[in-house]
Every structure is written in structure tokens, then in C-alpha cells.
Amino acid sequence: MTAIRQFLTDVVWGELDILFIDLPPGTGDEPLSIAQLLPEMDGVVIVTMPSELSKAVVQKAITFAQRLNMPIVGIVENMSGFVCPHCGNKVDIFQSGGGEKMAQETNVQFLGSIPIDPQVSADSDKGSPFVIEHKNSTSSKAFAQIVKKVESYLDSREKEKT
């Protein structure tokens, strides 16, 4: 809690359009601390894998957010298959469609699916933005679609405030 509080209150962020905070899965101390320190946040994005195993964790996270009156922007399915860079075939390593199914079952907007792409990690390690280096990749296009939906959500929240 002390580290999170220091990160949010002692850092001079300047003018921000968006601040994403990546938290570990579940409903532990970190999400609770964030909820207490940022009571007027615009929303949370729930990220899941398509597997059944992640379903229980996602359901807890959604219930947690709802109990704390944290708006839910939507659900993103990460690791949604692997597209072979050589032949273009998609292999569902961790199944597929689980995130969309969870969104339907919980009445939460489905933001999109991001396939596994080893280049994301390689570019991150180099400090290069993947979506700029590989604009036409399947993963970059998926990121772009998700960003558009998040921006649309934020625009509608802003209109509600005025």
C-alpha cells in the first residue's frame, strides 16, 4: 500500500490523458489500494486469458469492481491464439472465445482479443513500441480496435460529466 500510495501521490505526472495501472490478477491488496486512492477513476479494463481457469479470477475481479462502484470499461482477451508468422495459420493454444463468453455472461462490454505475438516482447525489451514497428500485424490491429473502444467509452464518460 505504501509503495502504491507513493507512486500515485509523490510522482509529478503532469497533464495526463490516460493512466493505465497494470495489476496482478485477482482481488488482493493492490486493486483495493488503487480503488481507495483513486475513487473517481473513469474505469477498469479486465484482462483475461481465454481458458476456463481464468474465468473464476475474472468473475471475482468483476464482482470486486462492481462492489466498489468502479466502472468497468470492458474485457480484453489476451493470448487469444497464436498466428504463425510463416504460414499465417492461427493455433488456439489456450482455447479461444473465453473472454467474449465471460463478457456476455457478466453483461460487460467485450473490447477485443489479442493474439500471442513474440515480437511484442522483443520490441518491449528493445524499448520500441510494437504497434508502431509492426502497424499491419494482427496483434497491432487488435490493439488499435481495443484502443478505439476505450476512447469511445472515455468520450461517453466525459459527455456524461458535462
C-alpha positions, -999 to 999 in steps of 0.1 A, spaced: 0 0 0 28 24 9 45 19 -25 13 23 -44 4 54 -25 38 69 -31 36 60 -68 3 78 -71 8 108 -48 45 116 -49 52 113 -87 46 145 -106 27 131 -135 19 164 -153 -11 165 -176 -22 130 -184 -48 119 -209 -48 83 -196 -31 64 -168 -32 27 -170 -21 7 -140 -13 -29 -146 -23 -50 -116 -18 -87 -108 -49 -109 -113 -74 -112 -85 -88 -90 -58 -59 -86 -34 -44 -56 -17 -32 -39 -49 -66 -33 -65 -82 -23 -32 -54 2 -26 -59 17 -61 -97 19 -56 -92 37 -23 -65 61 -37 -84 68 -70 -121 69 -61 -130 89 -91 -113 68 -118 -131 65 -151 -129 27 -152 -111 -6 -152 -102 -28 -180 -103 -65 -171 -77 -86 -190 -82 -124 -192 -70 -155 -210 -94 -175 -230 -91 -205 -207 -118 -217 -182 -93 -215 -154 -91 -177 -157 -129 -174 -156 -131 -177 -118 -105 -150 -113 -122 -127 -139 -156 -132 -122 -141 -122 -88 -125 -91 -104 -157 -80 -119 -177 -85 -87 -149 -67 -68 -151 -37 -92 -189 -36 -90 -190 -37 -52 -166 -8 -51 -186 11 -77 -156 11 -101 -169 14 -137 -159 -14 -159 -147 -4 -194 -147 -39 -206 -129 -72 -210 -99 -79 -232 -89 -115 -241 -51 -117 -241 -31 -146 -255 -60 -154 -279 -43 -178 -301 -10 -177 -319 -8 -166 -356 22 -183 -372 44 -157 -388 54 -181 -416 22 -196 -427 -5 -173 -411 -24 -202 -395 -39 -195 -361 -35 -220 -333 -56 -217 -302 -30 -226 -276 -52 -216 -246 -86 -221 -263 -104 -191 -277 -135 -171 -271 -134 -173 -233 -131 -136 -229 -161 -128 -251 -181 -155 -234 -173 -140 -200 -183 -106 -212 -217 -119 -224 -222 -138 -191 -214 -108 -170 -230 -81 -192 -197 -63 -196 -185 -49 -230 -161 -71 -248 -132 -49 -261 -114 -75 -282 -89 -103 -285 -51 -100 -288 -32 -130 -302 2 -140 -289 30 -124 -309 66 -129 -297 75 -97 -314 56 -77 -287 80 -90 -261 111 -85 -283 101 -49 -291 93 -41 -255 128 -54 -245 143 -30 -271 121 -1 -259 104 1 -293 66 4 -294 53 -28 -311 22 -11 -326 45 15 -344 71 -11 -355 45 -36 -368 14 -15 -377 0 -41 -400 3 -71 -378 -28 -89 -365 -18 -80 -329 -13 -43 -337 -47 -42 -354 -63 -59 -324 -47 -33 -300 -59 -5 -323 -95 -18 -322 -94 -21 -284 -80 15 -280 -108 28 -302 -134 12 -279 -117 25 -248 -115 60 -263 -152 58 -272 -160 47 -236 -140 76 -222 -156 101 -246 -191 90 -234 -180 93 -198 -168 128 -204 -201 138 -221 -220 124 -190 -199 147 -168 -208 178 -187 
